[in-house]
């Protein structure tokens, strides 16, 4: 089974960006934990601050991977193009947000990606990625 985690803008700064909201662990450190937690799963990771690169990656993996965990960051609230990319592929997508977007600014309360995703995990910190993988593995 192959699953990819795709992170969007500013998530390359995890560990240093607003640690009160996002924690002090880098995603690379957390990804090592996930690889140990799921030894029978081939996990890949991709991060970009550019919307087009995220779309290209969804197109690239969307017909060959068994699942996608997507944290599109602020693009979740603005990108019709990402929503269209999710709708165009076959791999199931689980949307993840580290912070509780519903406890933040009102513009974050709406996700354009949610309707195209299998489900959304919001506000559970980095653990949301683990839960998304468990969901995808359970099928």
MODELLER restraints for C-alpha pairs under 7 A, 6 or more apart:
rsr = mdl.restraints
at = mdl.atoms
rsr.add(forms.Gaussian(group=physical.xy_distance, feature=features.Distance(at['CA:1:A'], at['CA:41:A']), mean=5.39, stdev=0.5))
rsr.add(forms.Gaussian(group=physical.xy_distance, feature=features.Distance(at['CA:1:A'], at['CA:42:A']), mean=6.09, stdev=0.5))
rsr.add(forms.Gaussian(group=physical.xy_distance, feature=features.Distance(at['CA:1:A'], at['CA:66:A']), mean=6.10, stdev=0.5))
rsr.add(forms.Gaussian(group=physical.xy_distance, feature=features.Distance(at['CA:2:A'], at['CA:41:A']), mean=6.12, stdev=0.5))
rsr.add(forms.Gaussian(group=physical.xy_distance, feature=features.Distance(at['CA:2:A'], at['CA:42:A']), mean=4.73, stdev=0.5))
rsr.add(forms.Gaussian(group=physical.xy_distance, feature=features.Distance(at['CA:2:A'], at['CA:43:A']), mean=6.03, stdev=0.5))
rsr.add(forms.Gaussian(group=physical.xy_distance, feature=features.Distance(at['CA:2:A'], at['CA:65:A']), mean=5.20, stdev=0.5))
rsr.add(forms.Gaussian(group=physical.xy_distance, feature=features.Distance(at['CA:2:A'], at['CA:66:A']), mean=5.38, stdev=0.5))
rsr.add(forms.Gaussian(group=physical.xy_distance, feature=features.Distance(at['CA:2:A'], at['CA:67:A']), mean=6.89, stdev=0.5))
rsr.add(forms.Gaussian(group=physical.xy_distance, feature=features.Distance(at['CA:3:A'], at['CA:42:A']), mean=6.30, stdev=0.5))
rsr.add(forms.Gaussian(group=physical.xy_distance, feature=features.Distance(at['CA:3:A'], at['CA:43:A']), mean=5.13, stdev=0.5))
rsr.add(forms.Gaussian(group=physical.xy_distance, feature=features.Distance(at['CA:3:A'], at['CA:44:A']), mean=6.43, stdev=0.5))
rsr.add(forms.Gaussian(group=physical.xy_distance, feature=features.Distance(at['CA:3:A'], at['CA:65:A']), mean=5.93, stdev=0.5))
rsr.add(forms.Gaussian(group=physical.xy_distance, feature=features.Distance(at['CA:3:A'], at['CA:66:A']), mean=5.77, stdev=0.5))
rsr.add(forms.Gaussian(group=physical.xy_distance, feature=features.Distance(at['CA:3:A'], at['CA:67:A']), mean=4.84, stdev=0.5))
rsr.add(forms.Gaussian(group=physical.xy_distance, feature=features.Distance(at['CA:3:A'], at['CA:68:A']), mean=5.67, stdev=0.5))
rsr.add(forms.Gaussian(group=physical.xy_distance, feature=features.Distance(at['CA:4:A'], at['CA:43:A']), mean=5.64, stdev=0.5))
rsr.add(forms.Gaussian(group=physical.xy_distance, feature=features.Distance(at['CA:4:A'], at['CA:44:A']), mean=4.57, stdev=0.5))
rsr.add(forms.Gaussian(group=physical.xy_distance, feature=features.Distance(at['CA:4:A'], at['CA:45:A']), mean=5.55, stdev=0.5))
rsr.add(forms.Gaussian(group=physical.xy_distance, feature=features.Distance(at['CA:4:A'], at['CA:67:A']), mean=6.66, stdev=0.5))
rsr.add(forms.Gaussian(group=physical.xy_distance, feature=features.Distance(at['CA:4:A'], at['CA:68:A']), mean=5.06, stdev=0.5))
rsr.add(forms.Gaussian(group=physical.xy_distance, feature=features.Distance(at['CA:4:A'], at['CA:69:A']), mean=6.25, stdev=0.5))
rsr.add(forms.Gaussian(group=physical.xy_distance, feature=features.Distance(at['CA:5:A'], at['CA:44:A']), mean=6.25, stdev=0.5))
rsr.add(forms.Gaussian(group=physical.xy_distance, feature=features.Distance(at['CA:5:A'], at['CA:45:A']), mean=4.83, stdev=0.5))
rsr.add(forms.Gaussian(group=physical.xy_distance, feature=features.Distance(at['CA:5:A'], at['CA:46:A']), mean=6.29, stdev=0.5))
rsr.add(forms.Gaussian(group=physical.xy_distance, feature=features.Distance(at['CA:5:A'], at['CA:68:A']), mean=5.90, stdev=0.5))
rsr.add(forms.Gaussian(group=physical.xy_distance, feature=features.Distance(at['CA:5:A'], at['CA:69:A']), mean=4.64, stdev=0.5))
rsr.add(forms.Gaussian(group=physical.xy_distance, feature=features.Distance(at['CA:5:A'], at['CA:70:A']), mean=5.95, stdev=0.5))
rsr.add(forms.Gaussian(group=physical.xy_distance, feature=features.Distance(at['CA:6:A'], at['CA:45:A']), mean=6.02, stdev=0.5))
rsr.add(forms.Gaussian(group=physical.xy_distance, feature=features.Distance(at['CA:6:A'], at['CA:46:A']), mean=4.89, stdev=0.5))
rsr.add(forms.Gaussian(group=physical.xy_distance, feature=features.Distance(at['CA:6:A'], at['CA:47:A']), mean=5.70, stdev=0.5))
rsr.add(forms.Gaussian(group=physical.xy_distance, feature=features.Distance(at['CA:6:A'], at['CA:69:A']), mean=6.14, stdev=0.5))
rsr.add(forms.Gaussian(group=physical.xy_distance, feature=features.Distance(at['CA:6:A'], at['CA:70:A']), mean=4.88, stdev=0.5))
rsr.add(forms.Gaussian(group=physical.xy_distance, feature=features.Distance(at['CA:6:A'], at['CA:71:A']), mean=6.25, stdev=0.5))
rsr.add(forms.Gaussian(group=physical.xy_distance, feature=features.Distance(at['CA:7:A'], at['CA:46:A']), mean=6.29, stdev=0.5))
rsr.add(forms.Gaussian(group=physical.xy_distance, feature=features.Distance(at['CA:7:A'], at['CA:47:A']), mean=4.58, stdev=0.5))
rsr.add(forms.Gaussian(group=physical.xy_distance, feature=features.Distance(at['CA:7:A'], at['CA:48:A']), mean=6.59, stdev=0.5))
rsr.add(forms.Gaussian(group=physical.xy_distance, feature=features.Distance(at['CA:7:A'], at['CA:70:A']), mean=6.05, stdev=0.5))
rsr.add(forms.Gaussian(group=physical.xy_distance, feature=features.Distance(at['CA:7:A'], at['CA:71:A']), mean=4.83, stdev=0.5))
rsr.add(forms.Gaussian(group=physical.xy_distance, feature=features.Distance(at['CA:7:A'], at['CA:72:A']), mean=5.68, stdev=0.5))
rsr.add(forms.Gaussian(group=physical.xy_distance, feature=features.Distance(at['CA:8:A'], at['CA:47:A']), mean=5.72, stdev=0.5))
rsr.add(forms.Gaussian(group=physical.xy_distance, feature=features.Distance(at['CA:8:A'], at['CA:48:A']), mean=5.25, stdev=0.5))
rsr.add(forms.Gaussian(group=physical.xy_distance, feature=features.Distance(at['CA:8:A'], at['CA:49:A']), mean=5.49, stdev=0.5))
rsr.add(forms.Gaussian(group=physical.xy_distance, feature=features.Distance(at['CA:8:A'], at['CA:71:A']), mean=6.01, stdev=0.5))
rsr.add(forms.Gaussian(group=physical.xy_distance, feature=features.Distance(at['CA:8:A'], at['CA:72:A']), mean=4.32, stdev=0.5))
rsr.add(forms.Gaussian(group=physical.xy_distance, feature=features.Distance(at['CA:8:A'], at['CA:73:A']), mean=5.33, stdev=0.5))
rsr.add(forms.Gaussian(group=physical.xy_distance, feature=features.Distance(at['CA:9:A'], at['CA:48:A']), mean=6.04, stdev=0.5))
rsr.add(forms.Gaussian(group=physical.xy_distance, feature=features.Distance(at['CA:9:A'], at['CA:49:A']), mean=3.86, stdev=0.5))
rsr.add(forms.Gaussian(group=physical.xy_distance, feature=features.Distance(at['CA:9:A'], at['CA:50:A']), mean=6.82, stdev=0.5))
rsr.add(forms.Gaussian(group=physical.xy_distance, feature=features.Distance(at['CA:9:A'], at['CA:72:A']), mean=6.90, stdev=0.5))
rsr.add(forms.Gaussian(group=physical.xy_distance, feature=features.Distance(at['CA:9:A'], at['CA:73:A']), mean=5.82, stdev=0.5))
rsr.add(forms.Gaussian(group=physical.xy_distance, feature=features.Distance(at['CA:10:A'], at['CA:49:A']), mean=6.37, stdev=0.5))
rsr.add(forms.Gaussian(group=physical.xy_distance, feature=features.Distance(at['CA:12:A'], at['CA:47:A']), mean=6.87, stdev=0.5))
rsr.add(forms.Gaussian(group=physical.xy_distance, feature=features.Distance(at['CA:14:A'], at['CA:22:A']), mean=6.56, stdev=0.5))
rsr.add(forms.Gaussian(group=physical.xy_distance, feature=features.Distance(at['CA:14:A'], at['CA:25:A']), mean=6.53, stdev=0.5))
rsr.add(forms.Gaussian(group=physical.xy_distance, feature=features.Distance(at['CA:14:A'], at['CA:26:A']), mean=4.88, stdev=0.5))
rsr.add(forms.Gaussian(group=physical.xy_distance, feature=features.Distance(at['CA:14:A'], at['CA:27:A']), mean=6.05, stdev=0.5))
rsr.add(forms.Gaussian(group=physical.xy_distance, feature=features.Distance(at['CA:15:A'], at['CA:23:A']), mean=5.97, stdev=0.5))
rsr.add(forms.Gaussian(group=physical.xy_distance, feature=features.Distance(at['CA:15:A'], at['CA:24:A']), mean=3.93, stdev=0.5))
rsr.add(forms.Gaussian(group=physical.xy_distance, feature=features.Distance(at['CA:15:A'], at['CA:25:A']), mean=4.42, stdev=0.5))
rsr.add(forms.Gaussian(group=physical.xy_distance, feature=features.Distance(at['CA:15:A'], at['CA:26:A']), mean=4.38, stdev=0.5))
rsr.add(forms.Gaussian(group=physical.xy_distance, feature=features.Distance(at['CA:16:A'], at['CA:24:A']), mean=6.34, stdev=0.5))
rsr.add(forms.Gaussian(group=physical.xy_distance, feature=features.Distance(at['CA:21:A'], at['CA:99:A']), mean=6.33, stdev=0.5))
rsr.add(forms.Gaussian(group=physical.xy_distance, feature=features.Distance(at['CA:22:A'], at['CA:98:A']), mean=6.57, stdev=0.5))
rsr.add(forms.Gaussian(group=physical.xy_distance, feature=features.Distance(at['CA:22:A'], at['CA:99:A']), mean=6.75, stdev=0.5))
rsr.add(forms.Gaussian(group=physical.xy_distance, feature=features.Distance(at['CA:22:A'], at['CA:125:A']), mean=6.85, stdev=0.5))
rsr.add(forms.Gaussian(group=physical.xy_distance, feature=features.Distance(at['CA:34:A'], at['CA:130:A']), mean=6.89, stdev=0.5))
rsr.add(forms.Gaussian(group=physical.xy_distance, feature=features.Distance(at['CA:35:A'], at['CA:43:A']), mean=6.65, stdev=0.5))
rsr.add(forms.Gaussian(group=physical.xy_distance, feature=features.Distance(at['CA:48:A'], at['CA:54:A']), mean=6.48, stdev=0.5))
rsr.add(forms.Gaussian(group=physical.xy_distance, feature=features.Distance(at['CA:55:A'], at['CA:82:A']), mean=6.01, stdev=0.5))
rsr.add(forms.Gaussian(group=physical.xy_distance, feature=features.Distance(at['CA:55:A'], at['CA:85:A']), mean=6.12, stdev=0.5))
rsr.add(forms.Gaussian(group=physical.xy_distance, feature=features.Distance(at['CA:58:A'], at['CA:85:A']), mean=6.70, stdev=0.5))
rsr.add(forms.Gaussian(group=physical.xy_distance, feature=features.Distance(at['CA:59:A'], at['CA:85:A']), mean=6.95, stdev=0.5))
rsr.add(forms.Gaussian(group=physical.xy_distance, feature=features.Distance(at['CA:59:A'], at['CA:89:A']), mean=6.76, stdev=0.5))
rsr.add(forms.Gaussian(group=physical.xy_distance, feature=features.Distance(at['CA:62:A'], at['CA:89:A']), mean=4.92, stdev=0.5))
rsr.add(forms.Gaussian(group=physical.xy_distance, feature=features.Distance(at['CA:62:A'], at['CA:90:A']), mean=5.75, stdev=0.5))
rsr.add(forms.Gaussian(group=physical.xy_distance, feature=features.Distance(at['CA:62:A'], at['CA:91:A']), mean=5.04, stdev=0.5))
rsr.add(forms.Gaussian(group=physical.xy_distance, feature=features.Distance(at['CA:63:A'], at['CA:89:A']), mean=6.16, stdev=0.5))
rsr.add(forms.Gaussian(group=physical.xy_distance, feature=features.Distance(at['CA:63:A'], at['CA:90:A']), mean=5.47, stdev=0.5))
rsr.add(forms.Gaussian(group=physical.xy_distance, feature=features.Distance(at['CA:63:A'], at['CA:91:A']), mean=6.01, stdev=0.5))
rsr.add(forms.Gaussian(group=physical.xy_distance, feature=features.Distance(at['CA:65:A'], at['CA:91:A']), mean=6.19, stdev=0.5))
rsr.add(forms.Gaussian(group=physical.xy_distance, feature=features.Distance(at['CA:66:A'], at['CA:91:A']), mean=5.71, stdev=0.5))
rsr.add(forms.Gaussian(group=physical.xy_distance, feature=features.Distance(at['CA:67:A'], at['CA:91:A']), mean=5.20, stdev=0.5))
rsr.add(forms.Gaussian(group=physical.xy_distance, feature=features.Distance(at['CA:67:A'], at['CA:92:A']), mean=5.07, stdev=0.5))
rsr.add(forms.Gaussian(group=physical.xy_distance, feature=features.Distance(at['CA:67:A'], at['CA:93:A']), mean=6.04, stdev=0.5))
rsr.add(forms.Gaussian(group=physical.xy_distance, feature=features.Distance(at['CA:67:A'], at['CA:136:A']), mean=6.15, stdev=0.5))
rsr.add(forms.Gaussian(group=physical.xy_distance, feature=features.Distance(at['CA:68:A'], at['CA:91:A']), mean=6.69, stdev=0.5))
rsr.add(forms.Gaussian(group=physical.xy_distance, feature=features.Distance(at['CA:68:A'], at['CA:92:A']), mean=6.18, stdev=0.5))
rsr.add(forms.Gaussian(group=physical.xy_distance, feature=features.Distance(at['CA:68:A'], at['CA:93:A']), mean=4.70, stdev=0.5))
rsr.add(forms.Gaussian(group=physical.xy_distance, feature=features.Distance(at['CA:68:A'], at['CA:94:A']), mean=6.35, stdev=0.5))
rsr.add(forms.Gaussian(group=physical.xy_distance, feature=features.Distance(at['CA:69:A'], at['CA:93:A']), mean=5.79, stdev=0.5))
rsr.add(forms.Gaussian(group=physical.xy_distance, feature=features.Distance(at['CA:69:A'], at['CA:94:A']), mean=4.98, stdev=0.5))
rsr.add(forms.Gaussian(group=physical.xy_distance, feature=features.Distance(at['CA:69:A'], at['CA:95:A']), mean=6.10, stdev=0.5))
rsr.add(forms.Gaussian(group=physical.xy_distance, feature=features.Distance(at['CA:69:A'], at['CA:96:A']), mean=6.84, stdev=0.5))
rsr.add(forms.Gaussian(group=physical.xy_distance, feature=features.Distance(at['CA:69:A'], at['CA:129:A']), mean=6.95, stdev=0.5))
rsr.add(forms.Gaussian(group=physical.xy_distance, feature=features.Distance(at['CA:69:A'], at['CA:132:A']), mean=6.50, stdev=0.5))
rsr.add(forms.Gaussian(group=physical.xy_distance, feature=features.Distance(at['CA:70:A'], at['CA:93:A']), mean=6.67, stdev=0.5))
rsr.add(forms.Gaussian(group=physical.xy_distance, feature=features.Distance(at['CA:70:A'], at['CA:94:A']), mean=6.08, stdev=0.5))
rsr.add(forms.Gaussian(group=physical.xy_distance, feature=features.Distance(at['CA:70:A'], at['CA:95:A']), mean=4.91, stdev=0.5))
rsr.add(forms.Gaussian(group=physical.xy_distance, feature=features.Distance(at['CA:70:A'], at['CA:96:A']), mean=5.93, stdev=0.5))
rsr.add(forms.Gaussian(group=physical.xy_distance, feature=features.Distance(at['CA:71:A'], at['CA:95:A']), mean=5.83, stdev=0.5))
rsr.add(forms.Gaussian(group=physical.xy_distance, feature=features.Distance(at['CA:71:A'], at['CA:96:A']), mean=4.93, stdev=0.5))
rsr.add(forms.Gaussian(group=physical.xy_distance, feature=features.Distance(at['CA:71:A'], at['CA:97:A']), mean=5.84, stdev=0.5))
rsr.add(forms.Gaussian(group=physical.xy_distance, feature=features.Distance(at['CA:76:A'], at['CA:111:A']), mean=5.18, stdev=0.5))
rsr.add(forms.Gaussian(group=physical.xy_distance, feature=features.Distance(at['CA:76:A'], at['CA:112:A']), mean=5.78, stdev=0.5))
rsr.add(forms.Gaussian(group=physical.xy_distance, feature=features.Distance(at['CA:76:A'], at['CA:113:A']), mean=5.79, stdev=0.5))
rsr.add(forms.Gaussian(group=physical.xy_distance, feature=features.Distance(at['CA:77:A'], at['CA:108:A']), mean=6.11, stdev=0.5))
rsr.add(forms.Gaussian(group=physical.xy_distance, feature=features.Distance(at['CA:77:A'], at['CA:110:A']), mean=5.87, stdev=0.5))
rsr.add(forms.Gaussian(group=physical.xy_distance, feature=features.Distance(at['CA:77:A'], at['CA:111:A']), mean=4.73, stdev=0.5))
rsr.add(forms.Gaussian(group=physical.xy_distance, feature=features.Distance(at['CA:77:A'], at['CA:112:A']), mean=5.57, stdev=0.5))
rsr.add(forms.Gaussian(group=physical.xy_distance, feature=features.Distance(at['CA:78:A'], at['CA:112:A']), mean=6.70, stdev=0.5))
rsr.add(forms.Gaussian(group=physical.xy_distance, feature=features.Distance(at['CA:79:A'], at['CA:112:A']), mean=6.62, stdev=0.5))
rsr.add(forms.Gaussian(group=physical.xy_distance, feature=features.Distance(at['CA:80:A'], at['CA:112:A']), mean=6.47, stdev=0.5))
rsr.add(forms.Gaussian(group=physical.xy_distance, feature=features.Distance(at['CA:83:A'], at['CA:112:A']), mean=6.27, stdev=0.5))
rsr.add(forms.Gaussian(group=physical.xy_distance, feature=features.Distance(at['CA:83:A'], at['CA:113:A']), mean=4.86, stdev=0.5))
rsr.add(forms.Gaussian(group=physical.xy_distance, feature=features.Distance(at['CA:83:A'], at['CA:116:A']), mean=6.30, stdev=0.5))
rsr.add(forms.Gaussian(group=physical.xy_distance, feature=features.Distance(at['CA:86:A'], at['CA:116:A']), mean=6.12, stdev=0.5))
rsr.add(forms.Gaussian(group=physical.xy_distance, feature=features.Distance(at['CA:87:A'], at['CA:116:A']), mean=5.68, stdev=0.5))
rsr.add(forms.Gaussian(group=physical.xy_distance, feature=features.Distance(at['CA:92:A'], at['CA:117:A']), mean=6.98, stdev=0.5))
rsr.add(forms.Gaussian(group=physical.xy_distance, feature=features.Distance(at['CA:92:A'], at['CA:118:A']), mean=6.22, stdev=0.5))
rsr.add(forms.Gaussian(group=physical.xy_distance, feature=features.Distance(at['CA:93:A'], at['CA:117:A']), mean=5.06, stdev=0.5))
rsr.add(forms.Gaussian(group=physical.xy_distance, feature=features.Distance(at['CA:93:A'], at['CA:118:A']), mean=5.71, stdev=0.5))
rsr.add(forms.Gaussian(group=physical.xy_distance, feature=features.Distance(at['CA:94:A'], at['CA:117:A']), mean=5.57, stdev=0.5))
rsr.add(forms.Gaussian(group=physical.xy_distance, feature=features.Distance(at['CA:94:A'], at['CA:118:A']), mean=5.48, stdev=0.5))
rsr.add(forms.Gaussian(group=physical.xy_distance, feature=features.Distance(at['CA:94:A'], at['CA:119:A']), mean=5.20, stdev=0.5))
rsr.add(forms.Gaussian(group=physical.xy_distance, feature=features.Distance(at['CA:94:A'], at['CA:120:A']), mean=5.80, stdev=0.5))
rsr.add(forms.Gaussian(group=physical.xy_distance, feature=features.Distance(at['CA:94:A'], at['CA:132:A']), mean=6.19, stdev=0.5))
rsr.add(forms.Gaussian(group=physical.xy_distance, feature=features.Distance(at['CA:95:A'], at['CA:114:A']), mean=6.92, stdev=0.5))
rsr.add(forms.Gaussian(group=physical.xy_distance, feature=features.Distance(at['CA:95:A'], at['CA:117:A']), mean=6.35, stdev=0.5))
rsr.add(forms.Gaussian(group=physical.xy_distance, feature=features.Distance(at['CA:95:A'], at['CA:119:A']), mean=6.27, stdev=0.5))
rsr.add(forms.Gaussian(group=physical.xy_distance, feature=features.Distance(at['CA:95:A'], at['CA:120:A']), mean=4.62, stdev=0.5))
rsr.add(forms.Gaussian(group=physical.xy_distance, feature=features.Distance(at['CA:95:A'], at['CA:121:A']), mean=6.31, stdev=0.5))
rsr.add(forms.Gaussian(group=physical.xy_distance, feature=features.Distance(at['CA:96:A'], at['CA:120:A']), mean=5.71, stdev=0.5))
rsr.add(forms.Gaussian(group=physical.xy_distance, feature=features.Distance(at['CA:96:A'], at['CA:121:A']), mean=4.81, stdev=0.5))
rsr.add(forms.Gaussian(group=physical.xy_distance, feature=features.Distance(at['CA:96:A'], at['CA:122:A']), mean=5.91, stdev=0.5))
rsr.add(forms.Gaussian(group=physical.xy_distance, feature=features.Distance(at['CA:96:A'], at['CA:128:A']), mean=6.20, stdev=0.5))
rsr.add(forms.Gaussian(group=physical.xy_distance, feature=features.Distance(at['CA:96:A'], at['CA:129:A']), mean=6.65, stdev=0.5))
rsr.add(forms.Gaussian(group=physical.xy_distance, feature=features.Distance(at['CA:97:A'], at['CA:121:A']), mean=6.29, stdev=0.5))
rsr.add(forms.Gaussian(group=physical.xy_distance, feature=features.Distance(at['CA:97:A'], at['CA:122:A']), mean=4.78, stdev=0.5))
rsr.add(forms.Gaussian(group=physical.xy_distance, feature=features.Distance(at['CA:97:A'], at['CA:123:A']), mean=6.14, stdev=0.5))
rsr.add(forms.Gaussian(group=physical.xy_distance, feature=features.Distance(at['CA:98:A'], at['CA:122:A']), mean=6.23, stdev=0.5))
rsr.add(forms.Gaussian(group=physical.xy_distance, feature=features.Distance(at['CA:98:A'], at['CA:123:A']), mean=5.17, stdev=0.5))
rsr.add(forms.Gaussian(group=physical.xy_distance, feature=features.Distance(at['CA:98:A'], at['CA:124:A']), mean=5.95, stdev=0.5))
rsr.add(forms.Gaussian(group=physical.xy_distance, feature=features.Distance(at['CA:98:A'], at['CA:125:A']), mean=4.23, stdev=0.5))
rsr.add(forms.Gaussian(group=physical.xy_distance, feature=features.Distance(at['CA:98:A'], at['CA:126:A']), mean=5.77, stdev=0.5))
rsr.add(forms.Gaussian(group=physical.xy_distance, feature=features.Distance(at['CA:98:A'], at['CA:128:A']), mean=6.72, stdev=0.5))
rsr.add(forms.Gaussian(group=physical.xy_distance, feature=features.Distance(at['CA:99:A'], at['CA:122:A']), mean=6.42, stdev=0.5))
rsr.add(forms.Gaussian(group=physical.xy_distance, feature=features.Distance(at['CA:99:A'], at['CA:123:A']), mean=4.18, stdev=0.5))
rsr.add(forms.Gaussian(group=physical.xy_distance, feature=features.Distance(at['CA:99:A'], at['CA:124:A']), mean=6.80, stdev=0.5))
rsr.add(forms.Gaussian(group=physical.xy_distance, feature=features.Distance(at['CA:99:A'], at['CA:125:A']), mean=6.06, stdev=0.5))
rsr.add(forms.Gaussian(group=physical.xy_distance, feature=features.Distance(at['CA:100:A'], at['CA:122:A']), mean=5.43, stdev=0.5))
rsr.add(forms.Gaussian(group=physical.xy_distance, feature=features.Distance(at['CA:100:A'], at['CA:123:A']), mean=3.64, stdev=0.5))
rsr.add(forms.Gaussian(group=physical.xy_distance, feature=features.Distance(at['CA:101:A'], at['CA:108:A']), mean=5.53, stdev=0.5))
rsr.add(forms.Gaussian(group=physical.xy_distance, feature=features.Distance(at['CA:101:A'], at['CA:109:A']), mean=5.95, stdev=0.5))
rsr.add(forms.Gaussian(group=physical.xy_distance, feature=features.Distance(at['CA:101:A'], at['CA:122:A']), mean=6.93, stdev=0.5))
rsr.add(forms.Gaussian(group=physical.xy_distance, feature=features.Distance(at['CA:101:A'], at['CA:123:A']), mean=6.89, stdev=0.5))
rsr.add(forms.Gaussian(group=physical.xy_distance, feature=features.Distance(at['CA:102:A'], at['CA:108:A']), mean=6.76, stdev=0.5))
rsr.add(forms.Gaussian(group=physical.xy_distance, feature=features.Distance(at['CA:102:A'], at['CA:109:A']), mean=5.07, stdev=0.5))
rsr.add(forms.Gaussian(group=physical.xy_distance, feature=features.Distance(at['CA:114:A'], at['CA:120:A']), mean=6.64, stdev=0.5))
rsr.add(forms.Gaussian(group=physical.xy_distance, feature=features.Distance(at['CA:121:A'], at['CA:128:A']), mean=5.80, stdev=0.5))
